[in-house]
Amino acid sequence: MAQTLFGAVLIQTLYYGIVMTLTIMGFGLFQRGFFTTYFKVRTSFGKYVLVKVRSSLRDYFVKGWVEEGFLIYKLKRGFMDYDTIRINIPQNAKVFYRCMSVMWIDVDDEKHAICQTDYTAVTGYDAIKNNNLHTRALMRPTIASTNEKILMVLIVVVGIIAILGVYFGYANYKSMHDLALNLPNMLKGLHGTVVGGQAV
């Protein structure tokens, strides 16, 4: 009887889980990723803001954050391919608003500009071009100065000299050690030899 009751409760719980999962997936499908993005922003406790990117075809939502006066968010361009967008936030512009217990900000995708609450753009520079230039500046090869090259050559030469000194020092130490071990035998071999008119 107990096993039958436990099986019935388990099946009922499984049905409820399937219905809840399908409901959440349906919300995520119809809202185009809004639910998961909103959940991430809501559970960040103010670390992230909900960015509403307004494009000509549709609006989509991403999480963003504010760092040193810039709004930063990532746009997905392909599989595991994201572009980091940085847009300057004017100091006196009213761009943030609160809805559903999170902070929102609207961005115009075509102008790459932050929209005010009356939907007028307050900045208008190409954020993607700025991001590409920023990436190129970070990834450019550094050119070593003449002093750095001379210093590197000196370090290499000193290292080679130190290695050779250790090697020859060890070789001399080994030969001296062998000589010290063979010295008693050599002295025994000289026993009875006449040196300077006297027998050793």
Backbone bond lengths (Angstrom), bond angles and torsions (degrees), N, CA, C in turn:
res aa  C-N    CA-C-N  psi(-1)  N-CA   C-N-CA  omega(-1)  CA-C   N-CA-C  phi
1 M - - - 1.464 - - 1.535 110.68 -
2 A 1.364 115.01 -44.05 1.470 118.94 -179.72 1.527 111.05 -66.02
3 Q 1.347 116.46 -38.19 1.464 119.46 179.39 1.521 111.15 -67.05
4 T 1.334 116.19 -37.91 1.472 119.67 177.97 1.520 110.86 -64.88
5 L 1.347 117.00 -42.45 1.461 121.04 179.03 1.528 110.77 -65.12
6 F 1.337 116.28 -42.00 1.467 120.04 178.63 1.529 111.02 -63.77
7 G 1.322 117.40 -40.86 1.469 120.67 178.00 1.513 112.00 -63.91
8 A 1.358 116.73 -39.99 1.465 120.00 178.81 1.522 111.06 -65.53
9 V 1.346 117.34 -41.77 1.470 120.71 178.35 1.527 110.46 -64.82
10 L 1.327 116.67 -39.88 1.459 120.71 179.46 1.526 111.58 -64.10
11 I 1.314 116.64 -42.53 1.473 120.70 178.76 1.520 110.52 -65.56
12 Q 1.343 116.95 -41.32 1.466 120.46 179.01 1.535 110.46 -63.63
13 T 1.327 116.44 -41.93 1.464 120.20 178.24 1.530 110.92 -64.25
14 L 1.315 116.76 -39.06 1.460 121.09 177.51 1.526 110.99 -62.71
15 Y 1.326 117.18 -42.20 1.469 120.81 177.44 1.531 110.71 -61.36
16 Y 1.339 116.16 -46.12 1.458 119.33 179.65 1.545 111.00 -61.95
17 G 1.340 116.22 -40.19 1.457 119.76 178.81 1.517 112.41 -63.39
18 I 1.351 116.12 -39.90 1.469 119.80 178.70 1.525 110.58 -65.17
19 V 1.338 116.28 -42.81 1.475 120.22 -179.90 1.520 110.31 -64.15
20 M 1.335 117.94 -43.99 1.468 120.70 179.64 1.523 111.00 -64.49
21 T 1.332 117.29 -41.84 1.465 120.48 179.82 1.523 111.27 -63.34
22 L 1.328 116.83 -45.15 1.465 120.14 178.48 1.521 111.52 -64.70
23 T 1.329 116.96 -36.22 1.466 120.04 178.24 1.523 110.83 -64.71
24 I 1.333 116.18 -46.38 1.477 119.84 179.82 1.525 110.71 -64.74
25 M 1.339 117.11 -41.45 1.470 119.37 177.73 1.516 111.41 -64.94
26 G 1.333 117.29 -35.79 1.458 120.25 176.90 1.517 111.88 -65.37
27 F 1.347 116.37 -43.01 1.457 119.42 176.56 1.530 110.65 -61.28
28 G 1.324 116.22 -43.92 1.459 119.37 179.34 1.516 112.66 -63.31
29 L 1.343 116.93 -36.36 1.457 120.58 179.82 1.521 111.38 -70.15
30 F 1.327 117.19 -45.30 1.458 119.91 -177.55 1.526 112.31 -73.85
31 Q 1.312 117.00 -28.89 1.460 119.84 -178.13 1.526 112.61 -93.72
32 R 1.330 117.51 2.38 1.458 122.97 173.94 1.528 112.30 56.52
33 G 1.308 116.47 51.42 1.452 121.30 176.01 1.508 115.54 83.90
34 F 1.330 117.75 3.97 1.459 119.52 -178.71 1.529 111.63 -66.26
35 F 1.330 117.08 -40.90 1.456 120.57 -173.57 1.533 111.35 -62.30
36 T 1.340 117.49 -48.48 1.466 120.14 -178.51 1.532 111.20 -67.54
37 T 1.339 117.03 -38.89 1.465 119.82 178.69 1.518 110.62 -66.30
38 Y 1.332 116.56 -42.93 1.462 120.58 178.34 1.530 110.34 -62.41
39 F 1.320 117.19 -39.82 1.463 120.77 -179.98 1.527 111.02 -64.06
40 K 1.342 116.68 -41.02 1.464 119.93 178.67 1.529 111.33 -64.48
41 V 1.339 116.40 -42.61 1.461 120.00 -179.61 1.527 110.28 -69.25
42 R 1.332 116.56 -39.85 1.470 120.66 -177.79 1.522 111.42 -65.52
43 T 1.320 116.99 -36.85 1.462 120.33 -178.70 1.527 113.23 -87.84
44 S 1.344 118.13 0.84 1.466 119.84 177.85 1.523 112.17 -84.66
45 F 1.344 117.96 -9.31 1.461 123.58 177.76 1.527 111.85 56.49
46 G 1.321 115.38 48.93 1.457 121.17 174.22 1.506 115.42 91.92
47 K 1.321 119.10 -4.39 1.460 120.11 179.71 1.524 111.33 -71.39
48 Y 1.330 117.49 -37.85 1.457 122.00 -178.91 1.522 110.26 -111.41
49 V 1.325 115.44 158.68 1.458 122.73 171.44 1.527 108.17 -119.21
50 L 1.301 116.03 153.78 1.465 120.74 179.52 1.527 108.71 -88.66
51 V 1.314 116.03 116.97 1.462 122.04 -177.24 1.522 108.18 -98.94
52 K 1.316 115.59 121.43 1.463 121.58 176.06 1.527 107.50 -99.89
53 V 1.311 116.23 108.09 1.460 121.69 -178.52 1.525 107.88 -90.71
54 R 1.320 115.89 115.41 1.464 121.77 -176.18 1.525 109.09 -97.17
55 S 1.328 116.15 110.83 1.460 121.18 178.09 1.523 109.25 -110.21
56 S 1.325 115.44 175.75 1.467 119.52 -177.63 1.522 111.78 -71.04
57 L 1.325 118.47 -29.06 1.466 121.14 -177.37 1.522 112.37 -92.93
58 R 1.315 117.53 -44.96 1.465 120.24 -177.99 1.512 109.17 -158.48
59 D 1.307 115.14 165.52 1.451 121.46 174.53 1.528 109.10 -100.30
60 Y 1.321 116.60 140.78 1.452 119.98 175.76 1.518 108.50 -136.32
61 F 1.311 115.22 164.26 1.458 121.71 -169.50 1.525 110.06 -122.00
62 V 1.320 114.95 136.86 1.464 121.80 175.51 1.521 107.25 -137.52
63 K 1.315 115.00 161.19 1.462 119.16 174.42 1.516 109.06 -90.70
64 G 1.303 116.58 143.14 1.458 122.01 178.94 1.509 110.22 -138.93
65 W 1.324 115.12 173.84 1.457 120.08 177.58 1.511 108.90 -147.07
66 V 1.312 115.26 159.06 1.462 122.03 -178.24 1.520 107.91 -104.64
67 E 1.334 114.90 128.71 1.466 120.23 -178.49 1.513 108.61 -143.64
68 E 1.334 116.42 117.06 1.469 123.94 176.65 1.528 111.88 54.51
69 G 1.313 116.27 43.82 1.460 120.79 177.11 1.512 114.96 79.40
70 F 1.312 118.21 11.15 1.458 122.40 178.99 1.526 109.44 -119.89
71 L 1.306 114.73 142.07 1.466 120.80 168.54 1.526 107.12 -88.86
72 I 1.323 116.02 125.79 1.462 121.13 -177.58 1.520 108.41 -121.87
73 Y 1.306 116.40 129.88 1.465 121.50 174.40 1.521 108.41 -150.92
74 K 1.314 115.26 166.11 1.459 121.06 -176.90 1.520 109.92 -116.65
75 L 1.337 115.13 135.26 1.457 121.87 176.81 1.518 109.22 -109.26
76 K 1.299 116.15 133.65 1.460 121.03 -179.98 1.511 109.27 -84.07
77 R 1.331 116.41 122.40 1.459 122.31 179.30 1.522 112.05 -102.06
78 G 1.314 117.34 -23.91 1.457 122.77 -179.30 1.507 109.12 -168.65
79 F 1.315 115.32 -167.90 1.458 119.85 179.81 1.526 109.33 -68.83
80 M 1.334 116.40 117.83 1.471 123.82 -178.96 1.526 111.70 58.14
81 D 1.331 117.13 29.52 1.462 121.81 -179.81 1.526 107.95 -126.19
82 Y 1.331 116.16 111.37 1.453 121.50 -177.33 1.521 109.88 -124.00
83 D 1.327 115.44 143.52 1.460 122.46 172.00 1.521 108.30 -106.21
84 T 1.323 116.91 130.30 1.453 121.36 177.00 1.518 108.78 -89.71
85 I 1.319 116.04 121.47 1.461 122.42 -177.47 1.520 108.43 -106.10
86 R 1.326 116.00 130.79 1.477 122.30 176.59 1.521 108.15 -122.20
87 I 1.315 116.52 123.04 1.465 121.95 179.87 1.519 108.39 -126.54
88 N 1.312 116.07 131.14 1.459 121.23 179.83 1.530 110.28 -69.30
89 I 1.331 115.72 136.67 1.466 121.61 178.01 1.526 108.05 -102.20
90 P 1.323 118.46 117.20 1.473 119.96 177.40 1.524 110.69 -62.49
91 Q 1.326 115.23 148.50 1.463 119.35 -173.66 1.526 112.46 -70.15
92 N 1.304 118.26 -41.67 1.464 120.81 -173.31 1.521 113.40 -99.97
93 A 1.310 118.12 4.62 1.469 120.26 -177.91 1.528 109.89 -83.82
94 K 1.322 115.19 142.58 1.462 121.04 177.35 1.522 108.07 -93.59
95 V 1.311 115.37 96.94 1.459 119.93 -174.59 1.524 112.76 -115.91
96 F 1.322 117.85 -21.32 1.463 120.93 -179.03 1.523 110.21 -95.08
97 Y 1.301 115.84 142.67 1.465 121.04 172.05 1.520 108.23 -143.01
98 R 1.323 115.82 158.48 1.461 121.57 -174.00 1.521 109.38 -109.64
99 C 1.324 114.78 130.82 1.458 121.30 178.87 1.526 108.15 -152.31
100 M 1.309 117.26 136.94 1.463 123.00 178.65 1.529 111.25 56.09
101 S 1.316 115.73 37.55 1.473 124.34 174.96 1.519 113.83 67.06
102 V 1.333 119.03 17.93 1.465 122.01 174.09 1.518 109.11 -132.70
103 M 1.334 115.86 161.26 1.460 121.48 177.51 1.528 109.30 -87.66
104 W 1.329 115.29 133.62 1.461 122.54 -178.76 1.524 109.34 -114.72
105 I 1.317 114.75 155.76 1.459 121.95 170.20 1.524 107.52 -149.59
106 D 1.321 116.51 138.75 1.464 121.61 -178.64 1.526 109.70 -103.32
107 V 1.331 115.10 140.50 1.459 121.76 -179.06 1.525 108.59 -129.56
108 D 1.319 116.45 134.15 1.464 122.02 175.17 1.522 108.24 -84.35
109 D 1.340 116.20 118.83 1.463 120.22 -175.10 1.522 111.99 -71.60
110 E 1.309 118.32 -32.37 1.466 120.55 -177.70 1.527 111.74 -75.84
111 K 1.327 116.50 -42.26 1.464 120.29 -178.99 1.520 112.95 -88.50
112 H 1.325 116.38 -10.33 1.467 120.97 -174.09 1.523 109.74 51.99
113 A 1.305 114.51 52.10 1.453 121.09 -176.12 1.520 109.79 -134.94
114 I 1.315 115.04 150.45 1.459 121.11 175.67 1.519 108.85 -80.60
115 C 1.313 116.08 135.58 1.460 121.31 178.95 1.523 110.02 -96.36
116 Q 1.315 115.76 139.54 1.449 120.14 173.01 1.526 109.22 -76.78
117 T 1.317 115.07 175.47 1.465 118.94 -178.02 1.518 112.04 -65.00
118 D 1.346 117.94 -19.68 1.465 120.05 174.02 1.527 111.62 -95.75
119 Y 1.362 116.57 13.16 1.464 124.57 174.60 1.516 113.43 65.53
120 T 1.324 117.02 31.34 1.458 120.53 169.31 1.521 108.03 -100.73
121 A 1.317 116.07 137.46 1.460 120.17 -177.57 1.518 109.73 -75.79
122 V 1.321 116.70 137.80 1.460 120.84 -179.16 1.520 112.09 -108.85
123 T 1.309 118.18 -13.27 1.465 120.86 174.09 1.516 107.48 -135.55
124 G 1.315 116.16 155.30 1.447 117.21 -177.23 1.499 114.47 -150.57
125 Y 1.318 118.51 51.08 1.463 119.96 175.23 1.517 108.80 -113.46
126 D 1.308 115.35 161.34 1.462 121.02 -175.34 1.528 109.01 -78.34
127 A 1.318 115.75 104.39 1.466 119.44 -176.60 1.522 111.89 -69.85
128 I 1.329 117.63 -34.48 1.465 119.97 -179.63 1.528 110.40 -68.84
129 K 1.327 116.83 -41.62 1.467 119.48 176.42 1.520 110.45 -63.42
130 N 1.339 116.61 -41.19 1.461 120.15 177.70 1.525 110.72 -63.43
131 N 1.331 117.24 -39.04 1.457 120.78 178.64 1.530 110.84 -65.56
132 N 1.340 117.27 -40.90 1.465 120.59 178.28 1.526 111.57 -64.08
133 L 1.340 116.12 -41.58 1.466 119.33 178.50 1.532 110.57 -65.63
134 H 1.331 115.86 -39.00 1.469 120.26 178.49 1.528 110.45 -63.40
135 T 1.340 116.81 -42.27 1.466 120.82 179.39 1.524 110.96 -65.45
136 R 1.339 116.92 -41.96 1.462 120.13 178.67 1.521 111.59 -64.63
137 A 1.337 116.58 -37.13 1.465 119.38 178.65 1.519 111.27 -66.68
138 L 1.327 116.94 -35.93 1.462 119.62 179.49 1.527 111.91 -73.89
139 M 1.334 117.34 -32.08 1.463 121.26 -174.43 1.520 114.11 -94.55
140 R 1.327 118.21 -0.47 1.463 118.84 -176.30 1.529 109.98 -69.13
141 P 1.344 117.14 145.89 1.473 119.44 179.87 1.520 110.72 -70.77
142 T 1.293 115.61 140.82 1.462 120.69 178.99 1.532 109.65 -85.92
143 I 1.316 116.00 138.76 1.460 122.02 179.84 1.521 107.69 -99.53
144 A 1.330 115.34 119.84 1.467 120.11 -177.95 1.527 109.93 -74.49
145 S 1.324 116.96 141.21 1.457 121.26 178.15 1.525 109.95 -78.91
146 T 1.362 115.64 171.33 1.468 120.59 -179.25 1.520 111.15 -64.71
147 N 1.327 117.10 -39.84 1.468 120.19 179.44 1.525 111.26 -63.06
148 E 1.331 116.79 -39.10 1.463 119.39 178.60 1.528 111.06 -66.05
149 K 1.338 117.16 -38.61 1.467 120.07 178.29 1.525 111.06 -64.54
150 I 1.362 116.42 -44.44 1.466 120.13 178.66 1.526 110.59 -61.76
151 L 1.326 116.52 -42.07 1.462 120.69 178.73 1.522 111.64 -62.16
152 M 1.338 116.98 -41.66 1.465 119.98 178.72 1.525 111.21 -64.55
153 V 1.358 117.65 -40.51 1.467 120.75 178.40 1.519 110.23 -63.87
154 L 1.331 117.38 -42.61 1.464 120.68 178.78 1.528 111.71 -63.01
155 I 1.318 116.75 -39.87 1.470 120.24 178.82 1.524 110.19 -63.93
156 V 1.341 116.87 -42.65 1.461 120.24 179.28 1.533 110.95 -64.58
157 V 1.344 117.10 -43.54 1.467 120.46 -179.56 1.524 110.49 -64.03
158 V 1.328 117.44 -44.97 1.470 120.55 178.98 1.523 110.49 -62.66
159 G 1.326 117.14 -38.78 1.465 120.26 177.85 1.517 112.11 -63.31
160 I 1.347 116.83 -42.07 1.475 120.41 178.75 1.520 110.18 -64.80
161 I 1.349 116.83 -43.65 1.468 120.18 178.97 1.529 110.62 -61.96
162 A 1.326 117.12 -41.11 1.468 120.26 179.73 1.524 111.02 -64.22
163 I 1.329 116.74 -41.64 1.472 119.98 179.31 1.516 110.57 -64.78
164 L 1.353 117.48 -44.31 1.465 120.39 178.37 1.526 111.43 -63.86
165 G 1.348 117.09 -39.48 1.460 120.07 178.11 1.513 112.18 -63.04
166 V 1.317 116.36 -41.75 1.470 119.05 177.67 1.520 110.59 -64.72
167 Y 1.339 116.86 -41.93 1.467 120.16 -179.28 1.531 111.72 -62.75
168 F 1.345 116.44 -51.05 1.473 119.43 -178.39 1.524 111.21 -68.84
169 G 1.303 117.43 -34.31 1.460 120.04 175.97 1.510 111.25 -62.44
170 Y 1.336 116.26 -41.87 1.462 119.84 178.22 1.527 110.38 -66.73
171 A 1.352 117.35 -39.61 1.470 120.47 178.89 1.526 110.82 -64.29
172 N 1.351 117.87 -43.10 1.460 120.74 177.93 1.527 110.89 -65.71
173 Y 1.312 116.04 -39.90 1.470 119.67 178.95 1.530 110.22 -62.07
174 K 1.333 115.99 -41.34 1.461 119.30 -179.34 1.527 111.16 -66.04
175 S 1.336 116.47 -41.72 1.477 118.86 179.85 1.530 110.96 -67.46
176 M 1.343 117.64 -39.07 1.461 120.47 177.48 1.526 111.09 -66.90
177 H 1.341 115.95 -36.87 1.457 119.84 178.32 1.534 110.23 -65.39
178 D 1.336 116.93 -42.71 1.473 120.07 177.62 1.533 111.05 -64.43
179 L 1.330 116.27 -38.57 1.460 119.81 178.19 1.525 111.27 -64.59
180 A 1.316 116.92 -40.17 1.469 120.43 178.52 1.513 111.21 -65.32
181 L 1.337 117.38 -36.74 1.460 120.18 178.69 1.535 111.45 -69.97
182 N 1.334 117.99 -35.01 1.461 122.02 -177.88 1.522 113.11 -87.78
183 L 1.325 118.42 -6.02 1.459 121.08 -177.15 1.528 112.81 -62.17
184 P 1.344 119.04 -43.57 1.482 116.94 177.36 1.524 112.71 -61.15
185 N 1.314 118.28 -39.39 1.464 120.31 178.23 1.528 111.39 -65.08
186 M 1.320 115.87 -37.40 1.459 119.67 178.57 1.526 110.69 -66.55
187 L 1.337 116.55 -39.25 1.461 119.54 178.69 1.525 111.19 -67.31
188 K 1.346 116.04 -36.77 1.467 119.18 176.11 1.515 110.85 -64.80
189 G 1.320 117.67 -35.94 1.457 120.95 178.92 1.518 111.98 -68.94
190 L 1.350 117.15 -25.40 1.455 121.02 179.18 1.525 112.76 -86.35
191 H 1.334 118.40 -3.12 1.468 121.55 -177.59 1.541 109.91 -64.61
192 G 1.280 117.75 127.34 1.472 122.86 -178.63 1.506 113.17 92.16
193 T 1.309 118.31 -2.43 1.464 121.08 179.04 1.519 109.05 -81.54
194 V 1.313 116.18 138.87 1.460 121.23 179.85 1.510 108.56 -87.93
195 V 1.353 115.64 120.60 1.455 121.61 178.80 1.509 107.66 -123.63
196 G 1.331 117.93 113.42 1.463 120.59 178.38 1.508 113.15 68.22
197 G 1.342 117.45 31.32 1.452 120.46 178.35 1.504 112.84 85.46
198 Q 1.321 119.61 -0.42 1.459 121.82 -179.86 1.515 108.28 -123.16
199 A 1.321 114.87 143.22 1.457 119.82 178.06 1.506 109.45 -80.57
200 V 1.318 114.96 137.29 1.463 120.29 178.28 1.508 108.62 -88.78
